[in-house]
Amino acid sequence: MATNYTVIYTHPSGGTATFIYEDGELSSLAKGLDAEQFWVFKQVKSLLLRNDEGD
């Protein structure tokens, strides 16, 4: 995976989540998500954190 990247997820109902990975740190921001979308957001975030070359 690239050293630095940005992933933007937009749900059809209008909720958005942005994930920014820079210099070995992951930042994330969620806006307008309902409970189910927030669960997906948390799952994606945990997968992005685990996505190292050794995994």
C-alpha positions in Angstrom: 0.0 0.0 0.0 1.2 3.6 -0.6 3.0 5.3 2.1 0.5 8.2 2.2 -3.1 8.1 1.0 -6.6 9.5 1.4 -9.8 7.5 1.2 -13.1 9.3 1.0 -16.3 7.2 1.5 -19.7 8.8 0.7 -22.9 7.0 1.4 -25.9 7.6 -0.9 -27.9 9.0 2.1 -25.2 11.7 2.5 -22.9 10.5 5.2 -19.2 10.8 4.6 -16.1 9.4 6.1 -12.5 10.5 5.3 -9.4 8.5 6.1 -6.0 10.1 5.8 -2.8 8.1 6.3 0.4 10.2 6.5 3.8 9.4 8.0 2.6 6.2 9.6 -0.5 7.7 11.3 -4.2 7.4 10.4 -6.6 10.2 10.9 -10.3 9.9 10.3 -13.4 12.1 10.2 -17.0 10.9 10.0 -19.9 13.3 9.3 -23.6 12.6 9.1 -23.4 8.8 9.6 -26.3 6.8 11.1 -25.6 3.9 13.5 -25.1 1.3 10.8 -22.8 3.5 8.7 -20.8 4.4 11.8 -20.2 0.6 12.4 -18.9 0.3 8.9 -16.7 3.3 9.4 -15.2 1.7 12.5 -14.6 -1.6 10.6 -12.9 0.1 7.7 -10.7 2.2 10.1 -9.6 -1.0 11.9 -8.8 -2.7 8.5 -6.8 0.3 7.3 -4.8 0.4 10.6 -3.9 -3.3 10.1 -3.0 -3.0 6.5 0.8 -3.2 6.9 3.2 -5.0 4.6 3.7 -7.7 7.2 -0.1 -8.5 7.4 
